[in-house]
């Protein structure tokens, strides 16, 4: 046995020369280990994320080596840093330009809740304008926390049913944000 | 080149504008004068173009809000003479209900953004400004946040009560 870690196969029926499992699980497995994050970094959390991308923490281990700096092909929006109200239409536009399936991670206190900036000019959490899947606490969070948040995102991606994005519940949720 | 002292500047201004220059002070060595809305453009032009003063650089335009005063908004100009290595601060007190003042963009192109900022945060309307829009805040904010008439925090908020944090 080598000491290289590989991802476990999803539960299924194994026999000689074949392996049967559900399509959802295969898709989820593939998606969750080939995430393309779109970093939307505005402040200190963005710097912390750069450290996460560096060789020591090596964000690329999770199949997310290629950051997408365009909404095209990106499937994880990572919002890192203070979002001013003036910036919110821009952030929303970036989210709208991403194709489904898409996930959102709010990194740090500011993106999650406005943080210490309880002010007229700062958006009190990005979940006022776009739906958020995972919140990473910290001010700023250490790279480990960002990796942990990413792990949570991977779990969501892995276990998402193939029809979730077509469900009434999901459409209602998007409609509540004015996204149709 | 002859040095210009604060005293010389005060003499110059008094000779040119007389009673329109009031409350001359020198806090921390920075000559500070007050003048009025009707001559501010002339004062700035004089300071900029007079050969002895030669304040060629506009450092900043901003404002201060004094809610308790009658003329409660002070528009503050900071000028710097790069030639004579000397600075001056000019203040104009204006009515907070009618906060208008002539623009300085006719003298310095750089006044454009400074005046937009002052308009954004204090609501001072600079008459004759080519493009008086907000510069920092979102267009539909509807208030001028640096005026001292808003509570620092919404008193109805409950999400910051100590009991939620085990304090």
Interface residues (C-beta under 8 A of the other chain):
Chain A: X85 X86 X118 X120 X121
Chain B: X136 X137 X138 X141 X143 X145 X150 X153 X160
